[in-house]
Amino acid sequence: MVKSNHKDTKDTIITRFDYELLTPEQRTLVEQRTTEIREQLRRTAQDIWEIGQRLAEVRSKLKHGQFDTWLKAEFGWSRRTAYNFINVYETFGNRANLSQIDIATSALYLLAAPSTPQKLREQYLEEAKTGRRITHKDLVQTIKHQQQEKTDSTTTLEEGVKPENIVILPKSIQKENYPSPIIEVPVTYVETSPEATVKSQFRWWRLGQQHRLFHGDTASPEFFAKIPPVTLAVAVTSDDWDHDWLIEEAATLIILQPSGLQANTLEQLVTMFSQPGDLVVFPWLPQEDMIAIAHNLQRRVIAGDPSLQLCYRAIVGSGLSAEEV
Protein backbone atom coordinates (compact mmCIF):
# COMPACT_ATOMS: atom_id res chain seq x y z
CA MET A 1 0.00 0.00 0.00
CA VAL A 2 1.33 3.41 -0.90
CA LYS A 3 -0.07 6.56 0.64
CA SER A 4 1.08 9.98 -0.46
CA ASN A 5 -0.08 13.34 0.79
CA HIS A 6 2.30 15.83 -0.79
CA LYS A 7 0.82 19.33 -0.59
CA ASP A 8 1.31 22.34 -2.82
CA THR A 9 1.00 26.05 -2.04
CA LYS A 10 -2.67 26.08 -3.08
CA ASP A 11 -3.64 23.89 -0.14
CA THR A 12 -5.43 25.55 2.77
CA ILE A 13 -5.99 24.40 6.32
CA ILE A 14 -9.69 23.98 7.12
CA THR A 15 -10.37 24.47 10.82
CA ARG A 16 -14.16 24.71 10.59
CA PHE A 17 -16.58 23.48 7.97
CA ASP A 18 -18.79 26.28 6.62
CA TYR A 19 -22.31 24.89 6.42
CA GLU A 20 -23.55 28.20 5.02
CA LEU A 21 -22.06 27.18 1.66
CA LEU A 22 -24.56 24.31 1.38
CA THR A 23 -28.13 24.33 0.16
CA PRO A 24 -30.76 23.73 2.90
CA GLU A 25 -31.22 20.16 1.67
CA GLN A 26 -27.49 19.45 1.66
CA ARG A 27 -27.00 21.01 5.06
CA THR A 28 -29.78 18.97 6.65
CA LEU A 29 -28.34 15.72 5.32
CA VAL A 30 -24.70 16.50 6.16
CA GLU A 31 -25.47 17.66 9.70
CA GLN A 32 -27.63 14.59 10.31
CA ARG A 33 -24.93 12.22 9.06
CA THR A 34 -22.31 14.05 11.15
CA THR A 35 -24.37 13.46 14.29
CA GLU A 36 -24.95 9.81 13.38
CA ILE A 37 -21.26 9.18 12.73
CA ARG A 38 -20.26 10.74 16.03
CA GLU A 39 -22.83 8.64 17.89
CA GLN A 40 -21.50 5.54 16.16
CA LEU A 41 -17.95 6.44 17.17
CA ARG A 42 -19.07 6.66 20.78
CA ARG A 43 -20.68 3.23 20.52
CA THR A 44 -17.46 1.96 18.92
CA ALA A 45 -15.45 3.18 21.91
CA GLN A 46 -17.83 1.36 24.24
CA ASP A 47 -17.58 -1.79 22.09
CA ILE A 48 -13.77 -1.61 22.32
CA TRP A 49 -14.08 -1.45 26.12
CA GLU A 50 -16.30 -4.54 26.15
CA ILE A 51 -13.93 -6.46 23.86
CA GLY A 52 -11.05 -5.51 26.16
CA GLN A 53 -13.01 -6.80 29.15
CA ARG A 54 -13.58 -10.16 27.46
CA LEU A 55 -9.96 -10.41 26.33
CA ALA A 56 -8.73 -9.71 29.87
CA GLU A 57 -11.06 -12.44 31.14
CA VAL A 58 -9.70 -14.99 28.66
CA ARG A 59 -6.11 -13.94 29.41
CA SER A 60 -6.66 -14.61 33.13
CA LYS A 61 -7.83 -18.18 32.38
CA LEU A 62 -5.02 -19.24 30.02
CA LYS A 63 -1.51 -20.37 30.86
CA HIS A 64 1.59 -18.48 29.75
CA GLY A 65 1.88 -18.61 25.95
CA GLN A 66 -1.64 -19.91 25.41
CA PHE A 67 -3.11 -16.41 25.14
CA ASP A 68 -0.92 -15.49 22.15
CA THR A 69 -1.71 -18.81 20.45
CA TRP A 70 -5.45 -18.29 21.01
CA LEU A 71 -5.30 -14.75 19.59
CA LYS A 72 -3.58 -15.91 16.41
CA ALA A 73 -5.79 -18.96 15.93
CA GLU A 74 -9.14 -17.26 16.52
CA PHE A 75 -8.61 -13.71 15.23
CA GLY A 76 -5.22 -13.51 13.52
CA TRP A 77 -4.21 -10.87 16.08
CA SER A 78 -0.89 -10.12 17.69
CA ARG A 79 -0.52 -9.42 21.41
CA ARG A 80 -0.22 -5.70 20.59
CA THR A 81 -3.66 -5.61 18.97
CA ALA A 82 -5.23 -7.40 21.92
CA TYR A 83 -3.61 -5.02 24.39
CA ASN A 84 -5.05 -2.02 22.55
CA PHE A 85 -8.46 -3.31 23.66
CA ILE A 86 -7.32 -4.44 27.11
CA ASN A 87 -5.65 -1.09 27.82
CA VAL A 88 -8.91 0.73 27.07
CA TYR A 89 -10.81 -1.58 29.44
CA GLU A 90 -8.23 -1.33 32.23
CA THR A 91 -7.63 2.41 31.84
CA PHE A 92 -11.17 3.71 31.63
CA GLY A 93 -12.67 1.38 34.23
CA ASN A 94 -16.29 2.04 33.36
CA ARG A 95 -17.84 1.51 29.93
CA ALA A 96 -20.35 4.31 30.55
CA ASN A 97 -17.54 6.89 30.73
CA LEU A 98 -16.89 6.44 27.00
CA SER A 99 -20.41 7.48 26.07
CA GLN A 100 -19.39 11.06 26.92
CA ILE A 101 -16.29 11.07 24.73
CA ASP A 102 -16.06 12.01 21.04
CA ILE A 103 -12.83 10.25 20.10
CA ALA A 104 -11.30 8.49 17.11
CA THR A 105 -10.43 4.82 17.68
CA SER A 106 -6.70 5.33 17.08
CA ALA A 107 -6.71 8.24 19.56
CA LEU A 108 -8.54 6.09 22.11
CA TYR A 109 -5.83 3.42 21.90
CA LEU A 110 -3.10 6.03 22.33
CA LEU A 111 -4.89 7.74 25.21
CA ALA A 112 -5.22 4.37 26.98
CA ALA A 113 -1.61 3.31 26.33
CA PRO A 114 0.46 2.85 29.53
CA SER A 115 3.12 5.17 28.09
CA THR A 116 0.68 8.12 27.92
CA PRO A 117 1.14 10.32 31.02
CA GLN A 118 -1.78 10.13 33.44
CA LYS A 119 -2.04 13.93 33.71
CA LEU A 120 -2.33 14.21 29.93
CA ARG A 121 -4.97 11.48 29.86
CA GLU A 122 -7.03 13.25 32.53
CA GLN A 123 -6.68 16.58 30.72
CA TYR A 124 -8.00 15.16 27.46
CA LEU A 125 -10.84 13.30 29.17
CA GLU A 126 -12.03 16.48 30.88
CA GLU A 127 -11.85 18.42 27.60
CA ALA A 128 -13.69 15.63 25.78
CA LYS A 129 -16.54 15.80 28.26
CA THR A 130 -17.06 19.45 27.29
CA GLY A 131 -17.60 18.39 23.67
CA ARG A 132 -14.09 18.67 22.28
CA ARG A 133 -13.28 16.16 19.54
CA ILE A 134 -10.08 14.19 20.33
CA THR A 135 -8.02 13.24 17.28
CA HIS A 136 -4.97 11.03 17.01
CA LYS A 137 -2.97 13.80 15.32
CA ASP A 138 -3.70 16.33 18.06
CA LEU A 139 -2.78 13.84 20.78
CA VAL A 140 0.47 12.91 19.03
CA GLN A 141 1.45 16.58 18.69
CA THR A 142 0.77 17.19 22.37
CA ILE A 143 2.90 14.22 23.38
CA LYS A 144 5.69 15.41 21.08
CA HIS A 145 5.55 18.88 22.61
CA GLN A 146 5.77 17.49 26.15
CA GLN A 147 8.65 15.24 25.17
CA GLN A 148 10.49 18.20 23.68
CA GLU A 149 9.95 20.29 26.82
CA LYS A 150 11.28 17.42 28.91
CA THR A 151 14.34 17.12 26.65
CA ASP A 152 14.99 20.88 26.79
CA SER A 153 14.84 20.88 30.58
CA THR A 154 17.22 17.94 30.99
CA THR A 155 20.63 18.89 32.31
CA THR A 156 23.27 18.46 29.61
CA LEU A 157 26.53 16.63 30.17
CA GLU A 158 29.53 18.65 31.26
CA GLU A 159 31.74 19.90 28.48
CA GLY A 160 34.16 17.23 27.27
CA VAL A 161 32.23 14.38 28.90
CA LYS A 162 30.64 11.93 26.45
CA PRO A 163 28.86 8.58 26.91
CA GLU A 164 31.07 5.57 26.31
CA ASN A 165 31.00 4.48 22.69
CA ILE A 166 30.11 0.90 23.53
CA VAL A 167 27.47 -1.42 22.13
CA ILE A 168 27.03 -4.75 23.92
CA LEU A 169 26.29 -7.61 21.54
CA PRO A 170 25.43 -11.22 22.39
CA LYS A 171 28.04 -13.72 21.29
CA SER A 172 25.65 -15.14 18.66
CA ILE A 173 25.99 -12.01 16.55
CA GLN A 174 29.55 -10.92 17.31
CA LYS A 175 31.57 -9.96 14.29
CA GLU A 176 33.33 -13.29 13.89
CA ASN A 177 29.92 -15.02 13.77
CA TYR A 178 28.36 -12.52 11.40
CA PRO A 179 29.63 -13.07 7.84
CA SER A 180 29.13 -9.73 6.15
CA PRO A 181 31.02 -7.73 3.52
CA ILE A 182 29.97 -4.50 5.26
CA ILE A 183 32.56 -1.98 6.49
CA GLU A 184 34.46 -2.49 9.75
CA VAL A 185 32.39 -1.32 12.72
CA PRO A 186 34.16 0.62 15.52
CA VAL A 187 32.23 -0.82 18.47
CA THR A 188 33.27 -2.86 21.47
CA TYR A 189 31.97 -6.43 21.62
CA VAL A 190 31.22 -7.90 25.03
CA GLU A 191 29.86 -11.38 25.60
CA THR A 192 26.83 -11.24 27.85
CA SER A 193 23.47 -12.84 28.44
CA PRO A 194 20.43 -11.47 26.59
CA GLU A 195 18.92 -10.41 29.91
CA ALA A 196 21.92 -8.25 30.75
CA THR A 197 21.61 -6.29 27.53
CA VAL A 198 18.17 -4.95 28.28
CA LYS A 199 18.59 -1.93 30.55
CA SER A 200 15.10 -0.50 30.01
CA GLN A 201 11.99 -0.94 27.93
CA PHE A 202 13.53 1.06 25.13
CA ARG A 203 16.98 2.24 23.97
CA TRP A 204 18.31 4.74 21.44
CA TRP A 205 21.55 4.70 19.47
CA ARG A 206 23.18 7.30 17.27
CA LEU A 207 24.72 5.77 14.14
CA GLY A 208 27.39 7.94 12.57
CA GLN A 209 26.34 11.55 12.99
CA GLN A 210 23.02 11.52 11.19
CA HIS A 211 21.01 8.37 11.94
CA ARG A 212 19.04 7.15 14.97
CA LEU A 213 18.11 3.59 15.95
CA PHE A 214 15.45 2.65 18.50
CA HIS A 215 14.90 -0.61 20.33
CA GLY A 216 11.29 -0.90 21.48
CA ASP A 217 7.72 -0.53 20.29
CA THR A 218 7.76 1.89 17.35
CA ALA A 219 4.04 2.51 17.82
CA SER A 220 4.81 4.11 21.20
CA PRO A 221 5.35 7.80 22.00
CA GLU A 222 8.92 7.00 23.06
CA PHE A 223 9.64 6.51 19.36
CA PHE A 224 7.38 8.83 17.39
CA ALA A 225 7.54 11.78 19.79
CA LYS A 226 11.16 12.32 18.77
CA ILE A 227 10.54 12.25 15.02
CA PRO A 228 10.30 15.43 12.92
CA PRO A 229 8.27 15.54 9.66
CA VAL A 230 9.01 12.44 7.57
CA THR A 231 9.48 12.37 3.79
CA LEU A 232 9.22 8.58 3.41
CA ALA A 233 8.27 5.72 5.72
CA VAL A 234 8.74 2.11 4.62
CA ALA A 235 7.00 -0.36 6.94
CA VAL A 236 7.99 -3.96 6.26
CA THR A 237 5.78 -6.11 8.46
CA SER A 238 3.37 -9.03 8.52
CA ASP A 239 2.19 -7.92 11.97
CA ASP A 240 -1.02 -6.07 12.75
CA TRP A 241 -0.83 -2.41 11.75
CA ASP A 242 -0.80 -0.08 14.74
CA HIS A 243 1.12 2.92 13.44
CA ASP A 244 -1.53 5.51 12.64
CA TRP A 245 0.92 8.25 13.55
CA LEU A 246 2.86 7.43 10.35
CA ILE A 247 -0.23 8.06 8.25
CA GLU A 248 -0.34 11.53 9.77
CA GLU A 249 3.39 12.29 9.73
CA ALA A 250 4.82 10.75 6.55
CA ALA A 251 4.51 12.45 3.16
CA THR A 252 4.69 8.97 1.62
CA LEU A 253 3.97 5.73 3.47
CA ILE A 254 4.71 2.33 1.93
CA ILE A 255 3.68 -0.90 3.63
CA LEU A 256 5.24 -4.16 2.44
CA GLN A 257 5.03 -7.78 3.47
CA PRO A 258 8.52 -9.12 4.29
CA SER A 259 8.28 -11.33 1.19
CA GLY A 260 7.93 -8.18 -0.90
CA LEU A 261 11.33 -6.83 0.15
CA GLN A 262 13.49 -8.11 -2.68
CA ALA A 263 17.17 -7.31 -3.32
CA ASN A 264 16.70 -3.91 -4.97
CA THR A 265 13.19 -3.03 -3.78
CA LEU A 266 14.20 -0.77 -0.90
CA GLU A 267 16.82 1.08 -2.93
CA GLN A 268 14.27 1.73 -5.68
CA LEU A 269 11.61 2.97 -3.24
CA VAL A 270 14.00 5.30 -1.40
CA THR A 271 15.27 6.73 -4.69
CA MET A 272 11.77 7.17 -6.10
CA PHE A 273 10.05 8.79 -3.10
CA SER A 274 12.79 10.87 -1.46
CA GLN A 275 15.79 13.08 -2.17
CA PRO A 276 19.29 13.19 -0.64
CA GLY A 277 19.09 14.73 2.82
CA ASP A 278 15.44 13.72 3.35
CA LEU A 279 14.33 11.86 6.47
CA VAL A 280 13.34 8.21 5.97
CA VAL A 281 11.74 6.08 8.69
CA PHE A 282 11.87 2.28 9.03
CA PRO A 283 9.58 1.15 11.91
CA TRP A 284 10.72 -2.46 11.44
CA LEU A 285 14.13 -3.86 10.46
CA PRO A 286 13.66 -7.38 9.06
CA GLN A 287 16.66 -6.88 6.76
CA GLU A 288 19.99 -5.94 8.35
CA ASP A 289 21.21 -3.62 5.58
CA MET A 290 18.19 -1.29 5.43
CA ILE A 291 19.96 1.58 7.21
CA ALA A 292 23.09 1.00 5.11
CA ILE A 293 21.08 1.26 1.88
CA ALA A 294 19.50 4.57 2.87
CA HIS A 295 22.85 5.87 4.19
CA ASN A 296 24.55 5.09 0.88
CA LEU A 297 21.78 7.05 -0.86
CA GLN A 298 22.54 10.04 1.42
CA ARG A 299 19.25 9.93 3.31
CA ARG A 300 18.86 10.53 7.04
CA VAL A 301 17.33 7.56 8.85
CA ILE A 302 15.33 6.99 12.00
CA ALA A 303 14.69 3.28 12.41
CA GLY A 304 13.50 0.90 15.09
CA ASP A 305 12.46 -2.62 15.94
CA PRO A 306 11.04 -4.40 19.02
CA SER A 307 13.67 -7.13 18.55
CA LEU A 308 16.96 -6.32 20.26
CA GLN A 309 18.81 -8.84 18.10
CA LEU A 310 17.53 -7.23 14.89
CA CYS A 311 18.68 -3.85 16.22
CA TYR A 312 22.14 -5.27 16.83
CA ARG A 313 22.23 -6.74 13.34
CA ALA A 314 21.21 -3.35 11.91
CA ILE A 315 24.08 -1.70 13.81
CA VAL A 316 26.57 -4.15 12.38
CA GLY A 317 24.98 -3.98 8.92
CA SER A 318 25.12 -0.18 8.84
CA GLY A 319 28.91 -0.13 8.91
CA LEU A 320 28.76 2.99 11.10
CA SER A 321 29.98 3.88 14.57
CA ALA A 322 27.29 3.33 17.20
CA GLU A 323 26.78 5.31 20.40
CA GLU A 324 23.99 4.69 22.86
CA VAL A 325 22.26 7.93 23.82
C-alpha positions in Angstrom: 0.0 0.0 0.0 1.3 3.4 -0.9 -0.1 6.6 0.6 1.1 10.0 -0.5 -0.1 13.3 0.8 2.3 15.8 -0.8 0.8 19.3 -0.6 1.3 22.3 -2.8 1.0 26.0 -2.0 -2.7 26.1 -3.1 -3.6 23.9 -0.1 -5.4 25.6 2.8 -6.0 24.4 6.3 -9.7 24.0 7.1 -10.4 24.5 10.8 -14.2 24.7 10.6 -16.6 23.5 8.0 -18.8 26.3 6.6 -22.3 24.9 6.4 -23.6 28.2 5.0 -22.1 27.2 1.7 -24.6 24.3 1.4 -28.1 24.3 0.2 -30.8 23.7 2.9 -31.2 20.2 1.7 -27.5 19.5 1.7 -27.0 21.0 5.1 -29.8 19.0 6.6 -28.3 15.7 5.3 -24.7 16.5 6.2 -25.5 17.7 9.7 -27.6 14.6 10.3 -24.9 12.2 9.1 -22.3 14.1 11.2 -24.4 13.5 14.3 -24.9 9.8 13.4 -21.3 9.2 12.7 -20.3 10.7 16.0 -22.8 8.6 17.9 -21.5 5.5 16.2 -17.9 6.4 17.2 -19.1 6.7 20.8 -20.7 3.2 20.5 -17.5 2.0 18.9 -15.5 3.2 21.9 -17.8 1.4 24.2 -17.6 -1.8 22.1 -13.8 -1.6 22.3 -14.1 -1.4 26.1 -16.3 -4.5 26.1 -13.9 -6.5 23.9 -11.0 -5.5 26.2 -13.0 -6.8 29.1 -13.6 -10.2 27.5 -10.0 -10.4 26.3 -8.7 -9.7 29.9 -11.1 -12.4 31.1 -9.7 -15.0 28.7 -6.1 -13.9 29.4 -6.7 -14.6 33.1 -7.8 -18.2 32.4 -5.0 -19.2 30.0 -1.5 -20.4 30.9 1.6 -18.5 29.7 1.9 -18.6 26.0 -1.6 -19.9 25.4 -3.1 -16.4 25.1 -0.9 -15.5 22.1 -1.7 -18.8 20.5 -5.4 -18.3 21.0 -5.3 -14.7 19.6 -3.6 -15.9 16.4 -5.8 -19.0 15.9 -9.1 -17.3 16.5 -8.6 -13.7 15.2 -5.2 -13.5 13.5 -4.2 -10.9 16.1 -0.9 -10.1 17.7 -0.5 -9.4 21.4 -0.2 -5.7 20.6 -3.7 -5.6 19.0 -5.2 -7.4 21.9 -3.6 -5.0 24.4 -5.0 -2.0 22.6 -8.5 -3.3 23.7 -7.3 -4.4 27.1 -5.6 -1.1 27.8 -8.9 0.7 27.1 -10.8 -1.6 29.4 -8.2 -1.3 32.2 -7.6 2.4 31.8 -11.2 3.7 31.6 -12.7 1.4 34.2 -16.3 2.0 33.4 -17.8 1.5 29.9 -20.4 4.3 30.5 -17.5 6.9 30.7 -16.9 6.4 27.0 -20.4 7.5 26.1 -19.4 11.1 26.9 -16.3 11.1 24.7 -16.1 12.0 21.0 -12.8 10.2 20.1 -11.3 8.5 17.1 -10.4 4.8 17.7 -6.7 5.3 17.1 -6.7 8.2 19.6 -8.5 6.1 22.1 -5.8 3.4 21.9 -3.1 6.0 22.3 -4.9 7.7 25.2 -5.2 4.4 27.0 -1.6 3.3 26.3 0.5 2.8 29.5 3.1 5.2 28.1 0.7 8.1 27.9 1.1 10.3 31.0 -1.8 10.1 33.4 -2.0 13.9 33.7 -2.3 14.2 29.9 -5.0 11.5 29.9 -7.0 13.2 32.5 -6.7 16.6 30.7 -8.0 15.2 27.5 -10.8 13.3 29.2 -12.0 16.5 30.9 -11.8 18.4 27.6 -13.7 15.6 25.8 -16.5 15.8 28.3 -17.1 19.4 27.3 -17.6 18.4 23.7 -14.1 18.7 22.3 -13.3 16.2 19.5 -10.1 14.2 20.3 -8.0 13.2 17.3 -5.0 11.0 17.0 -3.0 13.8 15.3 -3.7 16.3 18.1 -2.8 13.8 20.8 0.5 12.9 19.0 1.4 16.6 18.7 0.8 17.2 22.4 2.9 14.2 23.4 5.7 15.4 21.1 5.5 18.9 22.6 5.8 17.5 26.1 8.6 15.2 25.2 10.5 18.2 23.7 9.9 20.3 26.8 11.3 17.4 28.9 14.3 17.1 26.7 15.0 20.9 26.8 14.8 20.9 30.6 17.2 17.9 31.0 20.6 18.9 32.3 23.3 18.5 29.6 26.5 16.6 30.2 29.5 18.6 31.3 31.7 19.9 28.5 34.2 17.2 27.3 32.2 14.4 28.9 30.6 11.9 26.5 28.9 8.6 26.9 31.1 5.6 26.3 31.0 4.5 22.7 30.1 0.9 23.5 27.5 -1.4 22.1 27.0 -4.8 23.9 26.3 -7.6 21.5 25.4 -11.2 22.4 28.0 -13.7 21.3 25.6 -15.1 18.7 26.0 -12.0 16.6 29.5 -10.9 17.3 31.6 -10.0 14.3 33.3 -13.3 13.9 29.9 -15.0 13.8 28.4 -12.5 11.4 29.6 -13.1 7.8 29.1 -9.7 6.1 31.0 -7.7 3.5 30.0 -4.5 5.3 32.6 -2.0 6.5 34.5 -2.5 9.7 32.4 -1.3 12.7 34.2 0.6 15.5 32.2 -0.8 18.5 33.3 -2.9 21.5 32.0 -6.4 21.6 31.2 -7.9 25.0 29.9 -11.4 25.6 26.8 -11.2 27.9 23.5 -12.8 28.4 20.4 -11.5 26.6 18.9 -10.4 29.9 21.9 -8.3 30.7 21.6 -6.3 27.5 18.2 -5.0 28.3 18.6 -1.9 30.5 15.1 -0.5 30.0 12.0 -0.9 27.9 13.5 1.1 25.1 17.0 2.2 24.0 18.3 4.7 21.4 21.5 4.7 19.5 23.2 7.3 17.3 24.7 5.8 14.1 27.4 7.9 12.6 26.3 11.5 13.0 23.0 11.5 11.2 21.0 8.4 11.9 19.0 7.1 15.0 18.1 3.6 15.9 15.5 2.7 18.5 14.9 -0.6 20.3 11.3 -0.9 21.5 7.7 -0.5 20.3 7.8 1.9 17.3 4.0 2.5 17.8 4.8 4.1 21.2 5.4 7.8 22.0 8.9 7.0 23.1 9.6 6.5 19.4 7.4 8.8 17.4 7.5 11.8 19.8 11.2 12.3 18.8 10.5 12.2 15.0 10.3 15.4 12.9 8.3 15.5 9.7 9.0 12.4 7.6 9.5 12.4 3.8 9.2 8.6 3.4 8.3 5.7 5.7 8.7 2.1 4.6 7.0 -0.4 6.9 8.0 -4.0 6.3 5.8 -6.1 8.5 3.4 -9.0 8.5 2.2 -7.9 12.0 -1.0 -6.1 12.8 -0.8 -2.4 11.8 -0.8 -0.1 14.7 1.1 2.9 13.4 -1.5 5.5 12.6 0.9 8.2 13.5 2.9 7.4 10.3 -0.2 8.1 8.2 -0.3 11.5 9.8 3.4 12.3 9.7 4.8 10.8 6.5 4.5 12.4 3.2 4.7 9.0 1.6 4.0 5.7 3.5 4.7 2.3 1.9 3.7 -0.9 3.6 5.2 -4.2 2.4 5.0 -7.8 3.5 8.5 -9.1 4.3 8.3 -11.3 1.2 7.9 -8.2 -0.9 11.3 -6.8 0.2 13.5 -8.1 -2.7 17.2 -7.3 -3.3 16.7 -3.9 -5.0 13.2 -3.0 -3.8 14.2 -0.8 -0.9 16.8 1.1 -2.9 14.3 1.7 -5.7 11.6 3.0 -3.2 14.0 5.3 -1.4 15.3 6.7 -4.7 11.8 7.2 -6.1 10.0 8.8 -3.1 12.8 10.9 -1.5 15.8 13.1 -2.2 19.3 13.2 -0.6 19.1 14.7 2.8 15.4 13.7 3.3 14.3 11.9 6.5 13.3 8.2 6.0 11.7 6.1 8.7 11.9 2.3 9.0 9.6 1.2 11.9 10.7 -2.5 11.4 14.1 -3.9 10.5 13.7 -7.4 9.1 16.7 -6.9 6.8 20.0 -5.9 8.4 21.2 -3.6 5.6 18.2 -1.3 5.4 20.0 1.6 7.2 23.1 1.0 5.1 21.1 1.3 1.9 19.5 4.6 2.9 22.8 5.9 4.2 24.6 5.1 0.9 21.8 7.0 -0.9 22.5 10.0 1.4 19.3 9.9 3.3 18.9 10.5 7.0 17.3 7.6 8.9 15.3 7.0 12.0 14.7 3.3 12.4 13.5 0.9 15.1 12.5 -2.6 15.9 11.0 -4.4 19.0 13.7 -7.1 18.5 17.0 -6.3 20.3 18.8 -8.8 18.1 17.5 -7.2 14.9 18.7 -3.8 16.2 22.1 -5.3 16.8 22.2 -6.7 13.3 21.2 -3.4 11.9 24.1 -1.7 13.8 26.6 -4.2 12.4 25.0 -4.0 8.9 25.1 -0.2 8.8 28.9 -0.1 8.9 28.8 3.0 11.1 30.0 3.9 14.6 27.3 3.3 17.2 26.8 5.3 20.4 24.0 4.7 22.9 22.3 7.9 23.8 
